[in-house]
């Protein structure tokens, strides 16, 4: 009998959280739709507005290093009546640069690098190849502009798919570079999947070629939670091509409230060449809020 008031209070708190999230989402969708119709002059499509805001809080801890906590935000207004192949995004970090590091998709060990700016994406599908040109303005004094041209395709088979990707980019601080990926994704059942990771990134200014290889085994626990078992190897060519580090991790992810809140917990062991490949324990905790 004593639990009833607590459960009632929790239910009231959850309803208030969900209602608040819906109110913010509806306001942002309405603002984006108003801008869309103002620019287009009239409503020409019934396509659903997919505008969204994502706020991330990431806490990382690693043996021998201080605890680190940081926030980041990405604002993605979609304008379906104006855009046919393009969209605009504002973020406190460079999302394109983040994606060039395969480890970030499976294990984040450091906070996102602060890089406030706006990205304009122009997209076109050429046969089976998706192309994207994404110039980005960095909000600094003076303003800085970086560019990215991506060619990507997915060859789908019954139980697996092959995902080749090529990116040509140029940034003010790193010069020009090329990023290549050839990942393989296998689906064994509704529970088990396997991803083979093969990626390389060459930076011309520093003449460095960084390669990431490894695999990730996915296990679906429920329709809202999953585990991943990851082994990632990092190599580079300076001074000679060699293994720089490898990392073993187990990631747990769960959607607490659909399209509102999801979390990730990733304990890991990191083996760096500079530390004689002695394992250093660490953990990453991520809370992601969606509007």
C-alpha positions in Angstrom: 0.0 0.0 0.0 2.9 2.4 0.7 4.3 2.0 -2.9 1.1 3.3 -4.5 1.8 7.0 -3.9 5.4 6.6 -5.1 4.2 4.8 -8.3 1.6 7.5 -8.8 4.2 10.2 -8.4 6.5 8.5 -10.9 3.7 8.1 -13.4 2.9 11.8 -13.0 6.6 12.7 -13.6 6.9 10.5 -16.7 3.8 12.0 -18.2 5.1 15.5 -17.5 8.5 14.6 -19.2 6.8 13.1 -22.3 4.4 16.1 -22.5 7.2 18.6 -22.3 9.2 16.7 -25.0 6.1 16.7 -27.3 5.6 20.4 -26.7 9.2 21.3 -27.6 9.1 19.0 -30.7 5.8 20.5 -31.9 7.1 24.0 -31.5 10.3 23.2 -33.4 8.3 21.4 -36.2 6.0 24.4 -36.4 8.9 26.9 -36.6 10.6 24.8 -39.3 7.3 24.4 -41.3 6.7 28.2 -41.1 10.1 28.9 -42.5 9.6 26.2 -45.1 6.3 27.7 -46.3 7.7 31.2 -46.2 10.6 30.2 -48.5 8.6 28.0 -50.8 5.6 30.4 -51.0 3.1 27.6 -50.8 2.6 24.0 -49.7 3.7 21.7 -52.5 4.2 18.4 -50.7 2.5 16.2 -48.1 5.8 14.7 -46.9 6.1 14.5 -43.2 8.3 17.1 -41.5 11.2 15.3 -39.9 12.9 18.2 -38.1 14.6 17.2 -34.9 16.9 18.3 -32.2 19.4 15.9 -30.5 21.2 16.7 -27.2 23.9 14.3 -26.0 25.6 14.1 -22.7 28.7 11.9 -22.7 30.7 10.9 -19.6 34.0 9.1 -20.2 36.4 7.6 -17.6 39.7 5.9 -18.3 42.3 4.5 -16.0 45.0 7.1 -15.3 42.9 10.0 -16.7 40.5 12.4 -15.2 36.7 12.0 -15.5 35.3 13.9 -18.5 31.7 15.1 -19.0 30.5 17.1 -22.0 27.3 18.2 -23.8 26.7 18.5 -27.5 23.7 19.5 -29.6 22.6 19.0 -33.2 19.7 20.9 -34.7 18.3 19.5 -37.9 15.5 21.6 -39.4 13.9 19.9 -42.5 12.1 22.0 -45.1 10.2 19.5 -47.3 8.6 22.1 -49.5 11.9 23.8 -50.2 14.3 21.0 -50.2 14.4 18.3 -52.8 18.0 17.1 -52.4 19.4 19.3 -49.6 19.0 20.1 -45.9 20.5 22.4 -43.3 22.0 21.3 -40.0 23.5 23.2 -37.0 25.8 21.5 -34.5 28.4 22.1 -31.8 30.6 19.5 -33.6 31.6 18.4 -37.1 29.4 15.3 -37.7 31.3 14.4 -40.9 34.6 14.3 -39.1 33.1 12.2 -36.4 32.0 9.6 -38.9 35.5 9.3 -40.3 36.6 7.6 -37.0 35.0 4.2 -36.9 35.7 3.9 -33.1 33.3 6.7 -32.4 30.4 4.6 -33.7 31.2 1.8 -31.3 33.1 3.4 -28.5 33.6 7.1 -27.6 36.6 7.6 -25.3 36.8 11.4 -25.5 34.3 14.3 -25.6 33.3 15.6 -29.0 35.6 18.4 -30.2 33.9 21.7 -30.0 33.3 23.1 -33.5 30.2 25.3 -33.8 28.9 25.6 -37.3 26.3 25.0 -39.9 26.3 22.4 -42.7 24.3 22.5 -45.9 23.8 19.1 -47.4 23.1 18.6 -51.2 22.1 15.1 -52.1 21.6 13.2 -55.4 21.3 9.6 -56.2 23.2 8.4 -59.3 21.9 4.9 -60.1 22.9 2.9 -57.0 25.3 5.5 -55.7 24.3 8.1 -53.2 26.2 11.4 -53.5 26.4 14.2 -51.0 28.1 17.5 -51.1 28.3 19.2 -47.7 30.1 22.5 -47.2 30.3 23.6 -43.6 30.8 27.1 -42.1 32.7 27.1 -38.8 31.6 29.9 -36.5 34.9 31.4 -35.7 36.6 34.7 -36.2 37.3 34.8 -39.1 34.8 32.3 -40.5 36.2 29.1 -41.9 34.8 26.9 -44.5 35.3 23.1 -45.0 34.0 20.9 -47.8 33.0 17.2 -48.1 32.0 15.2 -51.2 30.7 11.7 -50.4 30.0 8.7 -52.7 28.3 5.8 -51.1 26.5 2.6 -52.1 25.0 -0.5 -50.5 24.9 -3.8 -52.3 22.1 -5.8 -50.5 21.9 -9.6 -50.6 19.5 -11.9 -48.7 21.7 -12.3 -45.6 24.4 -9.7 -45.9 25.2 -6.3 -47.5 28.4 -4.6 -48.6 28.8 -0.9 -47.9 31.5 0.9 -49.9 32.1 4.6 -49.3 34.5 7.3 -50.6 34.8 10.8 -49.2 36.9 13.6 -50.5 37.2 16.5 -48.0 39.1 19.7 -47.3 39.4 21.5 -44.0 41.3 24.7 -43.0 43.4 23.0 -40.3 44.0 19.5 -41.8 44.2 20.3 -45.5 42.7 17.9 -48.1 42.1 14.2 -47.4 40.4 11.1 -48.5 38.3 8.6 -46.5 37.5 5.1 -47.7 35.4 2.4 -46.2 34.4 -1.1 -47.2 32.2 -2.6 -44.5 30.3 -5.9 -44.5 27.1 -6.5 -42.6 25.8 -10.0 -42.0 22.4 -10.8 -40.5 22.2 -14.3 -39.0 18.9 -14.1 -37.3 16.6 -11.5 -35.6 18.9 -11.6 -32.6 22.5 -11.8 -34.0 24.3 -9.6 -36.5 28.0 -9.1 -37.5 29.7 -6.1 -39.0 33.2 -6.3 -40.4 34.9 -2.9 -40.3 37.5 -1.7 -42.8 38.2 2.0 -43.0 41.1 4.3 -44.0 41.7 8.0 -43.7 44.5 9.9 -45.4 45.4 13.5 -44.4 47.6 15.1 -47.0 48.9 18.0 -44.8 50.5 15.6 -42.2 51.1 12.7 -44.7 49.4 10.3 -42.3 47.2 7.3 -43.2 45.1 6.0 -40.4 43.4 2.6 -40.8 40.7 1.0 -38.6 39.8 -2.7 -38.8 37.7 -4.9 -36.6 34.3 -6.4 -36.0 31.2 -5.8 -34.0 28.8 -8.6 -33.0 25.3 -7.3 -32.3 22.7 -9.0 -30.0 19.1 -7.8 -29.8 17.8 -8.3 -26.3 14.3 -6.8 -26.8 12.8 -4.4 -29.3 14.3 -1.5 -27.2 17.6 -2.9 -25.9 20.7 -4.5 -27.4 24.3 -5.5 -26.7 27.3 -5.2 -29.0 30.7 -7.0 -28.6 33.4 -5.0 -30.3 37.1 -5.5 -31.2 38.7 -2.5 -33.0 42.3 -2.2 -34.3 43.9 1.1 -35.1 47.0 1.5 -37.3 48.9 4.3 -39.0 51.9 4.8 -41.3 54.1 7.1 -39.1 57.0 6.5 -39.1 56.3 3.1 -40.6 53.0 1.3 -40.9 52.2 -0.3 -37.5 49.5 -1.2 -35.0 48.9 1.8 -32.8 46.2 0.4 -30.5 43.4 -2.0 -30.1 40.3 -1.9 -28.0 37.9 -4.5 -26.6 34.4 -3.3 -25.5 30.9 -4.4 -24.7 28.2 -1.9 -25.3 24.7 -1.9 -23.9 22.1 0.4 -25.4 18.4 1.0 -24.5 15.6 3.2 -25.6 14.0 4.4 -22.4 11.3 6.5 -24.1 10.9 6.1 -27.8 12.1 9.1 -29.8 12.7 10.9 -26.4 15.5 9.3 -24.4 18.0 6.6 -25.1 21.2 5.6 -23.2 24.5 3.7 -23.8 26.9 2.1 -21.3 30.2 0.9 -22.8 32.9 -0.7 -20.5 36.1 -1.3 -22.4 39.8 -2.2 -22.2 42.2 -0.1 -24.3 45.6 -1.3 -25.4 47.9 1.5 -26.6 51.4 1.1 -28.1 52.6 4.0 -26.1 51.7 2.1 -22.9 53.4 -1.1 -24.1 50.0 -2.5 -25.0 49.1 -2.8 -21.3 45.3 -2.8 -20.9 43.7 0.3 -19.4 40.1 0.0 -18.2 37.5 2.6 -19.1 33.8 3.2 -19.4 31.6 5.5 -21.4 28.1 6.6 -20.4 25.9 8.4 -22.8 22.4 10.0 -22.4 20.7 11.2 -25.6 17.7 13.4 -25.6 15.6 13.8 -28.8 13.0 16.4 -29.6 
